[in-house]
Amino acid sequence: MDYGDMNSVKERLNTPLNDSEEDSRICRAITQASVLIDQELEPYTTVPLNPVPQVIEDCANDWAAGIVRNEVTNPSSQDSSPNVFIERAKETLCRYLALKWEAPCPFAAAAEGMTFSGKIASSRYKTDEMKDQWDE
């Protein structure tokens, strides 16, 4: 089950919604992002998720946009700047895992040892309403 959607990925990439030139690449990236997310969630819950929380949809859309960006821009080139889409997707998934299951961030090594505990992640939210979005 794919968690992302074509239009959301196109919006992140500033691609016109009626431009179908990259549709197959975007579709593959959405599937790849969904698989990567499922791999991280599988130790804690049944995958694929159904219903899919909005935060996971957003994560998949960011990750897919990052995959497409990497394919198009060739990340092995001189530009060593981090891919903002993939970084945001990983941070979102880390927070989700911490809030739902108090799980460690699976990308901690990539984030220079940064981990998210339930206490740290939940302290970023000012109200219970903001935290509740992660439980949907």
C-alpha positions as CSV (number, residue, x, y, z in Angstrom):
1,M,0.0,0.0,0.0
2,D,1.4,3.4,-1.0
3,Y,1.1,6.1,1.6
4,G,1.9,9.1,-0.6
5,D,0.1,10.6,-3.5
6,M,1.2,12.0,-6.9
7,N,-0.1,15.5,-6.5
8,S,1.4,16.1,-3.1
9,V,4.8,15.0,-4.3
10,K,4.5,17.2,-7.4
11,E,3.6,20.2,-5.2
12,R,6.7,19.6,-3.1
13,L,8.8,19.5,-6.3
14,N,7.1,22.6,-7.8
15,T,6.0,20.4,-10.7
16,P,2.8,21.5,-12.5
17,L,0.0,19.0,-11.6
18,N,-0.8,18.5,-15.3
19,D,2.8,17.7,-16.2
20,S,3.0,13.9,-16.6
21,E,6.6,13.7,-17.8
22,E,7.9,12.4,-14.4
23,D,4.8,10.5,-13.3
24,S,6.4,7.1,-13.5
25,R,9.5,8.2,-11.6
26,I,7.2,9.8,-8.9
27,C,5.1,6.7,-8.7
28,R,8.2,4.5,-8.2
29,A,9.5,6.9,-5.5
30,I,6.2,6.9,-3.7
31,T,6.3,3.1,-3.6
32,Q,9.9,3.1,-2.5
33,A,9.2,5.6,0.3
34,S,6.2,3.6,1.5
35,V,8.4,0.4,1.7
36,L,11.1,2.3,3.6
37,I,8.5,3.6,6.1
38,D,7.0,0.1,6.5
39,Q,10.4,-1.3,7.3
40,E,10.8,1.1,10.2
41,L,7.3,0.6,11.5
42,E,7.1,-3.2,11.2
43,P,8.8,-3.9,14.6
44,Y,6.1,-1.9,16.3
45,T,2.8,-2.4,14.4
46,T,1.1,-4.2,11.6
47,V,2.0,-2.8,8.2
48,P,0.8,-1.5,5.9
49,L,-1.0,0.9,8.1
50,N,-4.8,1.2,7.6
51,P,-6.0,3.8,8.1
52,V,-3.0,5.9,7.3
53,P,-2.3,8.7,9.7
54,Q,-1.8,12.1,8.0
55,V,1.7,12.3,9.5
56,I,2.7,9.1,7.6
57,E,1.2,10.4,4.4
58,D,3.2,13.6,4.8
59,C,6.4,11.6,5.6
60,A,5.9,9.4,2.5
61,N,5.3,12.5,0.3
62,D,8.5,14.1,1.6
63,W,10.5,11.0,1.2
64,A,9.3,10.4,-2.3
65,A,10.0,14.0,-3.3
66,G,13.6,13.5,-1.9
67,I,14.0,10.3,-3.9
68,V,13.0,12.0,-7.1
69,R,15.2,15.0,-6.3
70,N,18.2,12.7,-5.8
71,E,17.5,10.9,-9.1
72,V,17.2,14.1,-11.0
73,T,20.1,16.0,-9.5
74,N,22.6,13.2,-9.0
75,P,23.5,13.4,-5.3
76,S,27.0,12.1,-5.9
77,S,27.9,15.4,-7.7
78,Q,29.8,18.3,-6.1
79,D,26.7,19.5,-4.2
80,S,26.9,17.7,-0.8
81,S,24.0,19.6,0.8
82,P,21.5,17.4,2.5
83,N,18.3,16.6,0.8
84,V,15.7,18.6,2.8
85,F,12.8,16.3,1.8
86,I,14.5,13.1,3.0
87,E,15.8,14.8,6.2
88,R,12.3,16.1,7.0
89,A,10.8,12.7,6.3
90,K,13.3,10.9,8.6
91,E,12.8,13.5,11.4
92,T,9.0,13.1,11.1
93,L,9.2,9.3,11.3
94,C,11.6,9.5,14.3
95,R,9.1,11.7,16.1
96,Y,6.2,9.5,15.2
97,L,8.0,6.4,16.5
98,A,9.0,8.2,19.7
99,L,5.5,9.4,20.4
100,K,3.7,6.2,19.5
101,W,6.1,3.6,20.9
102,E,8.9,5.5,22.7
103,A,11.1,3.9,20.1
104,P,14.6,5.1,19.3
105,C,15.3,7.0,16.1
106,P,16.4,4.4,13.5
107,F,18.4,7.2,11.7
108,A,20.3,8.3,14.8
109,A,23.7,7.5,13.3
110,A,22.9,9.5,10.2
111,A,21.8,12.4,12.4
112,E,25.1,12.5,14.2
113,G,23.9,10.6,17.2
114,M,20.7,12.6,17.6
115,T,17.9,10.5,19.1
116,F,14.3,11.3,20.0
117,S,12.8,10.0,23.2
118,G,9.1,10.2,23.9
119,K,9.8,13.0,26.4
120,I,12.0,15.0,24.0
121,A,9.6,14.6,21.1
122,S,6.5,15.3,23.1
123,S,8.1,18.4,24.6
124,R,8.1,20.0,21.2
125,Y,4.3,20.2,21.2
126,K,2.7,22.9,23.2
127,T,-0.7,21.3,23.6
128,D,-2.2,17.8,23.7
129,E,-4.1,18.7,20.5
130,M,-0.8,19.0,18.6
131,K,0.3,15.7,20.0
132,D,-3.0,14.1,19.1
133,Q,-2.3,14.5,15.4
134,W,0.4,11.8,15.7
135,D,-2.2,9.4,17.1
136,E,-4.6,9.7,14.2
